[in-house]
Amino acid sequence: MEERANLMNMMKLSIKTLIQSALSLGRTLDSDFPPLQQFFVVLEHCLKHGLKVKKTFIGQNKSFFGPLELVEKLCPEASDIATSVKNLPELKTAVGRGRAWLYLALMQKKLADYLKVLLDHKHLLSEFYEPDALMMEEEGAVIVGLLVGLNVIDANLCLKGEDLDSQVGVIDFSLYLKETQDSDGKQDGGITAVLDQKHYVEELNRHLSCTVADLQNKIDCLEKTNSKLQEELAAATDRIGSLQEEQQQLKQQNELIRERSEKSVEVTKEDTKVELDTYKQSRQGLDEMYSDVWKQLKEEKKIRLELEKELELQIGMKTEMEIAMKLLEKDTHEKQDTLVALRQQLEEVKAINLQMFHKSQNAECSLQQKTEAISSFEGKTNEMMSSMKQMEERLQHAEKARQAAEERCTKMKQELAGRLDTCQQQMSQLDSKCSTLEKELKTEKEQRQTLQRELHQEKDATTLLKTELQQMEGLKKELRKLQDEKQQLEKVCEEQEQALQEMGLHLSQSKLKMEDIKEVNKALKGHTWLKDDEATHCKQCEKEFSISRRKHHCRNCGDIFCNTCSSNELALPSYPKPVRVCDTCHTLLLQRCSSNSS
C-alpha cells in the first residue's frame, strides 16, 4: 500500500512538472530533456511494481515488456509500434524493448489509450502481475487518467544511437521540492495540486470537438455529393433532349441530302439526253453540210471544252456525294446506339412487368386464402346461430314449465288453505318439490346467462369478420388498381415495341437507300477492271495463282479471284445473261434482290 501511494505521488509530480516545462518551452521535447527522462523512470517503476518472476531455461526473467506485448493483440493500431520495436537491431534485452515501446507510444500520443486497453483486460494481466500490484488496483486507472494530459505534448525522440538496454534513470527530487514543500513543512500541497484534472478535461473537449468537426465535414461532403448527383441528373436529362433534337436534325439533313442526290441524278440524265440529241443533229448536219467541215470542227472543239468543264463539275459532285455517304454512315451508327439503348429500356420495362405480375399473383393467392377463411367463418357463424336458436327454444320451454309450475303452486296453495290441518304431510312434500323447482330455475338462469355471454362473444366475432370483409374489399380494389396499372404498362410496352419496329423499318429503309446511293456512285465511278499481271494472289482466300489455280475476273467488282471463290453466276444490269461473280458480290446482290422484293 505504501509503495503504491509513493509511486502515485511521484507519478503525479513528474507529470505536472513535465507538462509545465513543456508548455514553457513550446511543447516540443527531446530525449535529453530531464523531466521527460525522470517521467519515464517513474513510469518504468510503476510498470515493474508487483511483476511476477518467470523462470526460463536461461534463468529468471522479470521485465515489464511482457504485458506491453498484449496491446498488439487487444488493439490492432499498436501493431506498427510492436513491429518497429522488433526491427530495431540495437535492442537486445526485454527492458530496452519496453523503453522503446513507451517512447513510441508517447510520440503517437496514445500511451494512455494503450494502457487503458490493458487495464480493461485484467484477467490477462493477472498472468504477469501479483494481485496487489499497482496495475491491478485502482491506482493504475488513476495513472491512466493522468497520462491523458500528456497528449498536449509533442515529443521528438530518437531511438537510434541510444543504449536503452543499460540505461539507468536517476530521479532529481530538487525539481519537485519547490512545488511539494508546504508552509507547514508537509508535502501534500503539491500532490493535491497535481490531482487537478484540468488538462484531462481539456483533452476530452479537444477529442469531442475533433469528432464534431469530422461529423460536420462528412455531412458537408454528403451534401456536396447530393448536389453533384442532382446536377449530373439535370445534365443527363438535358443531354438526352439535345441528342433527340440532334437526331431529328440529322434525319432532316439525310432527307435533304437524298433529295439533292436525286435531283443531281435527274439533271445528269437530262444533260446526257440533250447531248445525244445534239450529237444526232450534228451528225445529220455533217452529212448535209460537208463543205463547212472546218467551221464544225471549231464548234466541236468549243463543245469539247464545255464537256471537260462539265466533267470537272461531275467530279466535284462525286466528292460531295462521298462526303454525304460518310455522314450517312455516321448517322446509321448513332441510330444503332440509340436502338441498343431503347432495347435496354424495353428489357427494364419487361422486368417491371414481371415484378408486377408476380405481385398480382401473390395478391390473388392471399385473396383466395382470405375467401376460404371467410367461408369457414360463415359456416361457423351459421352453426352458432343454429345452436343459439336451439338454446332459445330450450329457454322458452323452461319458462313455460316454470309458469306451469307456478300456476300449479298457486292452485295447490288455494286448495291447501282450507285443508291445512288435514294435509300437513302433503305440504311438506310440496315444499320439497318447490325447492327442487327453484334449484332447477337457478340452473336454467345460469345457463341463460352463459348463453347470453356466448351470444356477445359471437357478435364480437361477427363484427371482426365484417371488418375483415371490408379489408378484403379494400384489397380487391387495390388488386383492380394494380390490374389497371398492369394494363397501362402493357399498353406502354406495346407502344414502345411498335415505335421500335417503326425505327427498325426506318433504319432498314435508310440502309437500302444508302446501298442505292452506293450503286449510283459505283455506276458513276465505274469499276476498275484489274489486269492479269497486277494480281498474284486471290483477293478472298489469298492463295497464290498457278497453272492449276487459274485467274477469274468478277464481272461486278472487277477484282481477280480463284475458281472456288468465284464459282457463282448471276444476271447483272450490264450483262443480261448469268455471268461469273465472286462470293461477296453474290451475297450482296442476293440480299439486295430480297430487300427490293420485300
C-alpha positions as CSV (number, residue, x, y, z in Angstrom):
1,M,0.0,0.0,0.0
2,E,2.8,2.4,0.9
3,E,4.7,1.6,-2.3
4,R,1.6,2.2,-4.4
5,A,0.9,5.5,-2.6
6,N,4.5,6.7,-3.1
7,L,4.6,5.7,-6.8
8,M,1.3,7.5,-7.3
9,N,2.6,10.7,-5.7
10,M,5.8,10.5,-7.8
11,M,3.8,9.9,-10.9
12,K,1.6,13.0,-10.3
13,L,4.6,15.2,-9.6
14,S,6.5,14.0,-12.7
15,I,3.5,14.5,-15.0
16,K,2.8,18.0,-13.6
17,T,6.5,19.2,-13.9
18,L,6.7,17.7,-17.4
19,I,3.5,19.5,-18.7
20,Q,4.5,22.8,-17.1
21,S,8.1,22.7,-18.5
22,A,6.8,21.6,-21.9
23,L,4.3,24.5,-22.1
24,S,7.1,27.0,-21.1
25,L,9.4,25.5,-23.8
26,G,6.8,25.4,-26.6
27,R,5.5,21.8,-26.2
28,T,8.3,20.1,-28.2
29,L,10.6,17.9,-26.2
30,D,13.7,15.8,-26.9
31,S,15.1,12.7,-25.3
32,D,17.7,14.8,-23.4
33,F,15.0,16.8,-21.5
34,P,15.5,15.9,-17.8
35,P,11.8,16.0,-16.7
36,L,11.0,13.6,-19.6
37,Q,13.7,11.2,-18.6
38,Q,12.5,11.3,-15.0
39,F,8.9,10.7,-16.1
40,F,10.0,7.5,-18.0
41,V,11.9,6.3,-14.9
42,V,8.8,6.8,-12.7
43,L,6.6,5.1,-15.3
44,E,9.0,2.2,-15.5
45,H,8.9,1.7,-11.7
46,C,5.1,1.8,-11.8
47,L,5.0,-0.9,-14.5
48,K,7.6,-3.0,-12.6
49,H,5.6,-2.9,-9.4
50,G,4.3,-6.3,-8.5
51,L,5.7,-8.1,-11.5
52,K,5.9,-11.9,-11.3
53,V,9.2,-13.6,-11.9
54,K,9.1,-16.0,-14.8
55,K,11.5,-18.9,-15.0
56,T,13.1,-19.9,-18.3
57,F,15.9,-22.2,-19.5
58,I,18.3,-19.3,-19.3
59,G,17.2,-18.2,-15.8
60,Q,14.7,-16.0,-14.1
61,N,13.2,-13.2,-16.1
62,K,11.4,-10.1,-14.7
63,S,10.5,-7.4,-17.4
64,F,7.5,-5.1,-18.0
65,F,7.7,-5.7,-21.8
66,G,5.6,-8.9,-21.4
67,P,2.3,-7.1,-20.6
68,L,3.0,-4.4,-23.2
69,E,3.2,-7.1,-25.9
70,L,-0.5,-7.9,-25.2
71,V,-1.5,-4.5,-26.5
72,E,-0.8,-5.6,-30.1
73,K,-3.4,-8.4,-29.7
74,L,-6.0,-6.3,-28.0
75,C,-5.6,-3.1,-30.1
76,P,-4.6,-3.6,-33.8
77,E,-3.4,0.0,-34.0
78,A,-0.4,-0.8,-31.9
79,S,1.0,-3.3,-34.4
80,D,3.2,-0.6,-36.0
81,I,4.9,0.1,-32.7
82,A,5.5,-3.6,-32.0
83,T,7.0,-4.2,-35.5
84,S,9.2,-1.2,-35.3
85,V,10.5,-2.2,-31.8
86,K,11.2,-5.8,-33.0
87,N,13.0,-4.4,-36.1
88,L,15.5,-2.3,-34.0
89,P,18.8,-4.3,-34.1
90,E,20.4,-2.3,-31.2
91,L,17.9,-3.6,-28.6
92,K,19.0,-6.9,-27.0
93,T,17.0,-7.1,-23.8
94,A,13.3,-7.0,-22.9
95,V,13.9,-3.9,-20.8
96,G,15.3,-2.0,-23.8
97,R,12.3,-3.1,-25.9
98,G,9.9,-1.9,-23.2
99,R,11.5,1.5,-23.0
100,A,11.5,1.9,-26.8
101,W,7.8,0.9,-26.8
102,L,7.0,3.6,-24.3
103,Y,8.9,6.2,-26.3
104,L,7.0,5.4,-29.5
105,A,3.6,5.3,-27.7
106,L,4.3,8.8,-26.2
107,M,5.2,10.1,-29.7
108,Q,1.9,8.7,-31.1
109,K,0.0,10.4,-28.2
110,K,-1.7,7.1,-27.5
111,L,0.1,5.9,-24.3
112,A,-3.0,6.4,-22.1
113,D,-5.2,4.6,-24.6
114,Y,-3.0,1.6,-24.8
115,L,-2.6,1.3,-21.0
116,K,-6.4,1.7,-20.6
117,V,-6.9,-1.3,-23.0
118,L,-4.6,-3.3,-20.8
119,L,-6.5,-2.3,-17.6
120,D,-9.8,-3.3,-19.2
121,H,-8.4,-6.9,-19.6
122,K,-7.2,-7.6,-16.0
123,H,-7.7,-11.3,-16.5
124,L,-4.8,-11.2,-18.9
125,L,-2.7,-9.0,-16.7
126,S,-3.0,-11.5,-13.8
127,E,-0.5,-13.7,-15.6
128,F,2.2,-11.1,-15.3
129,Y,1.3,-9.2,-12.0
130,E,0.6,-10.0,-8.4
131,P,-2.9,-9.3,-7.1
132,D,-1.6,-6.4,-5.0
133,A,0.3,-4.8,-7.9
134,L,-0.2,-1.1,-8.9
135,M,-1.6,-2.1,-12.4
136,M,-4.2,-4.5,-10.8
137,E,-5.5,-1.9,-8.3
138,E,-7.4,1.4,-8.6
139,E,-4.1,3.4,-8.7
140,G,-3.5,2.0,-12.2
141,A,-6.7,3.6,-13.5
142,V,-5.8,6.9,-11.9
143,I,-2.4,6.9,-13.6
144,V,-4.0,6.2,-17.0
145,G,-6.3,9.3,-16.4
146,L,-3.3,11.4,-15.6
147,L,-1.4,10.2,-18.7
148,V,-4.2,11.7,-20.9
149,G,-2.9,15.2,-20.1
150,L,0.4,14.2,-21.9
151,N,-1.4,14.3,-25.2
152,V,-0.8,18.1,-25.2
153,I,3.0,17.5,-25.5
154,D,4.7,16.9,-28.8
155,A,7.8,14.6,-28.3
156,N,10.5,14.1,-30.9
157,L,12.5,11.1,-29.5
158,C,15.3,9.4,-31.5
159,L,15.7,5.7,-30.7
160,K,18.8,5.2,-32.9
161,G,22.2,5.5,-31.1
162,E,20.8,5.3,-27.6
163,D,21.7,2.4,-25.2
164,L,18.2,1.7,-23.8
165,D,19.3,-1.8,-22.5
166,S,21.7,-0.4,-19.9
167,Q,20.1,2.9,-19.3
168,V,19.6,3.7,-15.6
169,G,17.5,6.7,-14.7
170,V,18.0,8.8,-11.6
171,I,15.2,11.0,-10.2
172,D,16.1,14.5,-9.3
173,F,14.0,15.5,-6.4
174,S,15.1,19.1,-6.5
175,L,12.6,19.7,-9.3
176,Y,9.7,18.6,-7.1
177,L,10.8,20.2,-3.7
178,K,9.8,23.7,-4.8
179,E,6.2,22.5,-5.5
180,T,5.8,20.0,-2.8
181,Q,7.0,22.0,0.3
182,D,4.1,23.5,2.1
183,S,4.0,26.3,4.6
184,D,3.7,23.7,7.4
185,G,6.6,21.6,6.0
186,K,4.3,18.9,4.7
187,Q,4.5,17.5,1.2
188,D,0.8,17.1,0.4
189,G,0.1,20.5,-1.2
190,G,1.9,19.9,-4.5
191,I,0.3,16.4,-4.8
192,T,-3.2,17.8,-4.4
193,A,-2.4,20.4,-7.0
194,V,-1.4,17.7,-9.4
195,L,-4.8,16.0,-9.0
196,D,-6.3,18.9,-10.8
197,Q,-8.0,17.3,-13.9
198,K,-7.9,20.4,-16.0
199,H,-5.7,19.0,-18.7
200,Y,-7.7,15.8,-18.8
201,V,-10.9,17.7,-19.3
202,E,-9.3,19.9,-22.0
203,E,-8.1,16.8,-23.8
204,L,-11.5,15.3,-23.7
205,N,-13.1,18.5,-25.0
206,R,-10.5,18.6,-27.8
207,H,-11.4,15.0,-28.8
208,L,-15.1,15.8,-28.8
209,S,-14.6,19.0,-30.9
210,C,-12.5,16.9,-33.3
211,T,-15.3,14.3,-33.6
212,V,-17.9,17.0,-34.1
213,A,-15.7,18.7,-36.8
214,D,-15.3,15.3,-38.6
215,L,-19.0,14.7,-38.5
216,Q,-19.7,18.2,-39.9
217,N,-17.2,17.6,-42.7
218,K,-18.9,14.3,-43.5
219,I,-22.3,16.0,-43.6
220,D,-20.8,18.7,-45.9
221,C,-19.3,16.0,-48.2
222,L,-22.6,14.2,-48.4
223,E,-24.5,17.4,-49.2
224,K,-21.9,18.2,-51.9
225,T,-22.2,14.7,-53.4
226,N,-26.0,15.1,-53.3
227,S,-25.9,18.4,-55.1
228,K,-23.4,16.9,-57.7
229,L,-25.6,14.0,-58.3
230,Q,-28.6,16.3,-58.8
231,E,-26.6,18.4,-61.3
232,E,-25.5,15.3,-63.1
233,L,-29.1,14.2,-63.4
234,A,-30.2,17.5,-64.8
235,A,-27.2,17.5,-67.2
236,A,-28.1,13.9,-68.3
237,T,-31.8,14.9,-69.0
238,D,-30.5,17.9,-71.0
239,R,-28.2,15.7,-72.9
240,I,-31.0,13.3,-73.7
241,G,-33.1,16.2,-75.0
242,S,-30.2,17.6,-77.0
243,L,-29.5,14.1,-78.5
244,Q,-33.1,13.7,-79.5
245,E,-33.1,17.1,-81.2
246,E,-29.8,16.3,-83.0
247,Q,-31.3,13.0,-84.2
248,Q,-34.3,14.9,-85.7
249,Q,-31.9,17.4,-87.3
250,L,-29.8,14.5,-88.7
251,K,-33.0,12.9,-90.1
252,Q,-33.9,16.2,-91.8
253,Q,-30.3,16.5,-93.2
254,N,-30.5,12.9,-94.5
255,E,-33.7,13.7,-96.4
256,L,-32.2,16.9,-97.8
257,I,-29.1,15.0,-99.0
258,R,-31.2,12.3,-100.6
259,E,-33.4,14.8,-102.4
260,R,-30.3,16.7,-103.7
261,S,-28.7,13.5,-104.9
262,E,-31.9,12.5,-106.7
263,K,-32.1,15.9,-108.3
264,S,-28.5,15.8,-109.4
265,V,-29.0,12.3,-111.0
266,E,-32.1,13.6,-112.9
267,V,-30.1,16.7,-114.1
268,T,-27.3,14.5,-115.3
269,K,-29.8,12.2,-117.2
270,E,-31.4,15.2,-118.8
271,D,-28.0,16.6,-119.8
272,T,-27.0,13.2,-121.4
273,K,-30.3,13.2,-123.4
274,V,-29.7,16.7,-124.6
275,E,-26.1,15.8,-125.6
276,L,-27.4,12.8,-127.5
277,D,-29.9,14.9,-129.4
278,T,-27.3,17.5,-130.3
279,Y,-25.0,14.7,-131.4
280,K,-27.6,13.3,-133.8
281,Q,-28.4,16.7,-135.1
282,S,-24.7,17.4,-135.7
283,R,-24.3,14.1,-137.5
284,Q,-27.2,15.0,-139.8
285,G,-25.6,18.4,-140.3
286,L,-22.3,16.8,-141.3
287,D,-24.0,14.6,-143.9
288,E,-25.8,17.6,-145.3
289,M,-23.1,20.3,-145.0
290,Y,-19.9,18.6,-145.9
291,S,-18.4,21.8,-147.2
292,D,-18.5,23.5,-143.8
293,V,-16.2,20.9,-142.1
294,W,-13.7,23.4,-140.7
295,K,-16.4,25.5,-139.1
296,Q,-18.0,22.5,-137.5
297,L,-14.5,21.3,-136.2
298,K,-14.1,24.7,-134.4
299,E,-17.6,24.3,-132.9
300,E,-16.8,20.8,-131.8
301,K,-13.6,22.0,-130.1
302,K,-15.7,24.5,-128.2
303,I,-18.2,21.8,-127.2
304,R,-15.3,19.6,-126.0
305,L,-14.1,22.4,-123.8
306,E,-17.6,22.8,-122.3
307,L,-17.8,19.0,-121.8
308,E,-14.5,19.0,-120.0
309,K,-15.9,21.7,-117.7
310,E,-19.0,19.6,-117.1
311,L,-16.8,16.6,-116.3
312,E,-14.9,18.6,-113.7
313,L,-18.2,19.6,-112.2
314,Q,-19.3,16.0,-112.1
315,I,-16.1,15.0,-110.4
316,G,-16.8,17.7,-107.7
317,M,-20.3,16.3,-107.4
318,K,-18.9,12.8,-106.8
319,T,-16.6,14.1,-104.0
320,E,-19.6,15.8,-102.4
321,M,-21.6,12.5,-102.7
322,E,-18.7,10.6,-100.9
323,I,-18.7,13.1,-98.0
324,A,-22.5,12.7,-97.8
325,M,-22.1,8.9,-97.7
326,K,-19.7,9.2,-94.8
327,L,-22.1,11.4,-92.9
328,L,-24.9,8.9,-93.6
329,E,-22.7,6.0,-92.2
330,K,-22.1,8.1,-89.0
331,D,-25.8,8.7,-88.7
332,T,-26.6,4.9,-89.0
333,H,-24.0,4.1,-86.3
334,E,-25.6,6.7,-84.0
335,K,-29.1,5.3,-84.7
336,Q,-27.8,1.8,-83.9
337,D,-26.6,3.1,-80.5
338,T,-30.0,4.6,-79.8
339,L,-31.6,1.3,-80.8
340,V,-29.4,-0.5,-78.2
341,A,-30.4,2.0,-75.5
342,L,-34.1,1.6,-76.4
343,R,-33.8,-2.2,-76.2
344,Q,-32.2,-1.9,-72.7
345,Q,-35.2,0.3,-71.7
346,L,-37.5,-2.4,-73.1
347,E,-35.8,-5.1,-71.0
348,E,-36.2,-2.9,-67.9
349,V,-39.9,-2.4,-68.6
350,K,-40.3,-6.1,-69.1
351,A,-38.6,-6.8,-65.8
352,I,-41.0,-4.3,-64.1
353,N,-44.0,-6.1,-65.8
354,L,-42.7,-9.4,-64.4
355,Q,-42.5,-8.0,-60.9
356,M,-46.0,-6.6,-61.2
357,F,-47.3,-10.0,-62.5
358,H,-45.7,-11.8,-59.5
359,K,-47.2,-9.2,-57.1
360,S,-50.6,-9.7,-58.6
361,Q,-50.3,-13.5,-58.4
362,N,-49.3,-13.2,-54.7
363,A,-52.3,-10.9,-54.1
364,E,-54.6,-13.3,-55.8
365,C,-53.3,-16.2,-53.6
366,S,-53.8,-14.1,-50.5
367,L,-57.4,-13.3,-51.7
368,Q,-58.2,-17.0,-52.2
369,Q,-56.9,-17.8,-48.7
370,K,-58.9,-15.0,-47.2
371,T,-62.1,-16.0,-49.1
372,E,-61.6,-19.6,-47.8
373,A,-61.2,-18.2,-44.3
374,I,-64.4,-16.1,-44.8
375,S,-66.3,-19.1,-46.0
376,S,-65.2,-21.1,-43.0
377,F,-66.1,-18.3,-40.6
378,E,-69.6,-18.0,-42.3
379,G,-70.1,-21.8,-41.7
380,K,-69.1,-21.3,-38.1
381,T,-71.5,-18.4,-37.7
382,N,-74.3,-20.4,-39.2
383,E,-73.6,-23.3,-36.8
384,M,-73.5,-20.8,-33.9
385,M,-76.8,-19.2,-35.0
386,S,-78.5,-22.7,-35.1
387,S,-77.2,-23.5,-31.7
388,M,-78.5,-20.1,-30.5
389,K,-81.9,-20.9,-31.8
390,Q,-81.9,-24.3,-30.1
391,M,-80.9,-22.7,-26.8
392,E,-83.7,-20.0,-27.2
393,E,-86.2,-22.8,-27.7
394,R,-85.0,-24.6,-24.6
395,L,-85.3,-21.3,-22.7
396,Q,-88.9,-20.9,-23.9
397,H,-89.7,-24.5,-22.8
398,A,-88.1,-23.9,-19.4
399,E,-90.1,-20.6,-18.9
400,K,-93.3,-22.4,-19.9
401,A,-92.6,-25.2,-17.5
402,R,-91.8,-22.6,-14.8
403,Q,-95.0,-20.8,-15.4
404,A,-97.0,-24.0,-15.3
405,A,-95.3,-24.9,-12.0
406,E,-96.1,-21.5,-10.5
407,E,-99.7,-21.9,-11.6
408,R,-99.8,-25.4,-10.0
409,C,-98.2,-24.0,-6.8
410,T,-100.9,-21.3,-6.6
411,K,-103.7,-23.9,-7.1
412,M,-102.2,-26.2,-4.6
413,K,-101.9,-23.3,-2.1
414,Q,-105.5,-22.4,-2.6
415,E,-106.6,-26.0,-2.1
416,L,-104.3,-26.4,0.9
417,A,-105.5,-23.2,2.6
418,G,-108.8,-24.9,3.5
419,R,-107.1,-28.2,4.3
420,L,-104.1,-27.1,6.4
421,D,-105.0,-29.2,9.4
422,T,-105.6,-32.4,7.4
423,C,-102.8,-32.1,4.7
424,Q,-99.6,-31.0,6.6
425,Q,-97.8,-34.1,5.3
426,Q,-98.7,-33.2,1.7
427,M,-97.5,-29.6,2.3
428,S,-94.0,-30.8,3.3
429,Q,-93.8,-32.9,0.1
430,L,-94.9,-29.9,-2.0
431,D,-92.3,-27.7,-0.3
432,S,-89.6,-30.2,-1.2
433,K,-90.9,-30.1,-4.8
434,C,-90.8,-26.3,-4.8
435,S,-87.2,-26.2,-3.6
436,T,-86.2,-28.6,-6.3
437,L,-88.0,-26.5,-8.9
438,E,-86.2,-23.4,-7.6
439,K,-82.9,-25.1,-7.9
440,E,-83.8,-26.0,-11.5
441,L,-84.8,-22.4,-12.1
442,K,-81.4,-21.2,-10.8
443,T,-79.6,-23.6,-13.0
444,E,-81.7,-22.5,-16.0
445,K,-80.9,-18.8,-15.2
446,E,-77.2,-19.6,-15.0
447,Q,-77.4,-21.4,-18.4
448,R,-79.3,-18.4,-19.8
449,Q,-76.5,-16.1,-18.6
450,T,-73.9,-18.3,-20.2
451,L,-75.8,-18.4,-23.4
452,Q,-76.0,-14.6,-23.4
453,R,-72.3,-14.3,-22.9
454,E,-71.7,-16.7,-25.8
455,L,-74.1,-14.6,-27.8
456,H,-72.0,-11.5,-27.1
457,Q,-68.8,-13.3,-28.0
458,E,-70.4,-14.5,-31.3
459,K,-71.5,-10.9,-32.0
460,D,-67.9,-9.7,-31.5
461,A,-66.6,-12.5,-33.8
462,T,-69.2,-11.4,-36.4
463,T,-68.0,-7.8,-36.2
464,L,-64.4,-8.9,-36.6
465,L,-65.4,-10.9,-39.6
466,K,-67.2,-7.9,-41.0
467,T,-64.1,-5.8,-40.6
468,E,-62.0,-8.5,-42.3
469,L,-64.6,-8.5,-45.2
470,Q,-64.2,-4.7,-45.5
471,Q,-60.4,-5.2,-45.6
472,M,-60.9,-7.8,-48.3
473,E,-63.0,-5.4,-50.3
474,G,-60.2,-2.8,-50.0
475,L,-57.7,-5.4,-51.1
476,K,-59.9,-6.2,-54.1
477,K,-60.0,-2.6,-55.0
478,E,-56.2,-2.4,-54.8
479,L,-56.0,-5.5,-56.9
480,R,-58.2,-3.9,-59.5
481,K,-55.9,-0.8,-59.4
482,L,-52.8,-3.0,-59.9
483,Q,-54.5,-4.7,-62.8
484,D,-55.3,-1.4,-64.4
485,E,-51.7,-0.2,-63.9
486,K,-50.6,-3.5,-65.4
487,Q,-52.8,-3.0,-68.4
488,Q,-51.5,0.6,-68.8
489,L,-47.9,-0.7,-68.6
490,E,-48.6,-3.4,-71.2
491,K,-50.1,-0.7,-73.5
492,V,-46.9,1.4,-73.0
493,C,-44.8,-1.6,-73.8
494,E,-46.8,-2.3,-76.9
495,E,-46.5,1.3,-78.0
496,Q,-42.7,1.2,-77.4
497,E,-42.4,-2.1,-79.3
498,Q,-44.3,-0.5,-82.2
499,A,-42.0,2.5,-82.1
500,L,-39.0,0.2,-82.1
501,Q,-40.4,-1.7,-85.1
502,E,-41.0,1.6,-86.9
503,M,-37.5,2.7,-86.1
504,G,-36.1,-0.6,-87.4
505,L,-38.2,-0.2,-90.6
506,H,-36.8,3.4,-91.0
507,L,-33.3,2.1,-90.5
508,S,-33.7,-0.7,-93.0
509,Q,-35.1,1.8,-95.5
510,S,-32.2,4.2,-94.9
511,K,-29.8,1.3,-95.3
512,L,-31.5,0.4,-98.7
513,K,-31.2,4.0,-99.7
514,M,-27.6,4.0,-98.8
515,E,-27.0,0.9,-100.9
516,D,-28.8,2.5,-103.8
517,I,-26.6,5.6,-103.4
518,K,-23.5,3.4,-103.3
519,E,-24.7,1.7,-106.5
520,V,-25.2,5.1,-108.1
521,N,-21.7,6.1,-107.1
522,K,-20.3,2.9,-108.4
523,A,-22.1,3.5,-111.6
524,L,-20.7,7.0,-111.8
525,K,-17.2,5.9,-110.9
526,G,-17.1,2.7,-112.8
527,H,-15.5,-0.5,-111.5
528,T,-11.8,-0.8,-112.2
529,W,-11.0,-3.9,-114.2
530,L,-7.8,-5.3,-112.8
531,K,-5.2,-6.5,-115.2
532,D,-4.0,-10.1,-115.0
533,D,-0.4,-9.0,-114.3
534,E,-1.4,-6.9,-111.3
535,A,-2.9,-9.9,-109.3
536,T,-0.7,-12.7,-108.0
537,H,-3.0,-14.0,-105.2
538,C,-6.7,-14.5,-104.8
539,K,-8.4,-11.5,-103.1
540,Q,-10.7,-13.6,-100.9
541,C,-8.7,-16.8,-99.9
542,E,-5.3,-15.1,-100.7
543,K,-4.0,-18.3,-102.4
544,E,-1.3,-17.9,-105.0
545,F,-2.2,-18.4,-108.6
546,S,-0.6,-21.1,-110.6
547,I,-1.1,-23.3,-113.7
548,S,-3.7,-25.4,-111.8
549,R,-5.3,-22.4,-109.9
550,R,-6.3,-20.0,-112.7
551,K,-7.4,-16.4,-112.6
552,H,-11.0,-15.3,-113.0
553,H,-12.5,-11.8,-113.1
554,C,-15.6,-10.9,-111.1
555,R,-18.0,-9.2,-113.6
556,N,-19.5,-7.0,-110.8
557,C,-16.5,-5.6,-108.9
558,G,-13.7,-6.3,-111.4
559,D,-11.3,-8.0,-109.0
560,I,-9.5,-11.3,-109.7
561,F,-10.4,-14.5,-107.8
562,C,-9.7,-18.2,-108.0
563,N,-12.3,-20.7,-109.3
564,T,-13.6,-21.7,-105.9
565,C,-14.1,-18.1,-104.7
566,S,-15.9,-17.1,-108.0
567,S,-18.0,-20.2,-108.9
568,N,-21.3,-18.3,-108.6
569,E,-23.2,-16.9,-111.6
570,L,-25.8,-14.1,-111.6
571,A,-27.5,-11.8,-114.2
572,L,-26.3,-8.2,-113.9
573,P,-27.7,-5.0,-115.4
574,S,-24.8,-4.7,-117.8
575,Y,-24.9,-8.5,-118.6
576,P,-28.4,-9.9,-119.2
577,K,-27.1,-13.5,-119.2
578,P,-25.7,-15.1,-116.0
579,V,-22.1,-14.1,-115.5
580,R,-19.3,-15.2,-113.1
581,V,-19.5,-13.3,-109.8
582,C,-17.4,-13.6,-106.5
583,D,-18.9,-14.9,-103.3
584,T,-19.1,-11.4,-101.6
585,C,-20.8,-9.8,-104.6
586,H,-23.1,-12.9,-104.9
587,T,-24.4,-12.5,-101.2
588,L,-24.7,-8.7,-101.5
589,L,-26.7,-8.9,-104.8
590,L,-29.0,-11.7,-103.3
591,Q,-29.7,-9.6,-100.2
592,R,-30.4,-6.5,-102.4
593,C,-32.8,-8.5,-104.5
594,S,-34.6,-9.9,-101.4
595,S,-34.9,-6.5,-99.8
596,N,-36.2,-4.9,-103.0
597,S,-38.8,-7.7,-103.4
598,S,-39.9,-7.3,-99.7
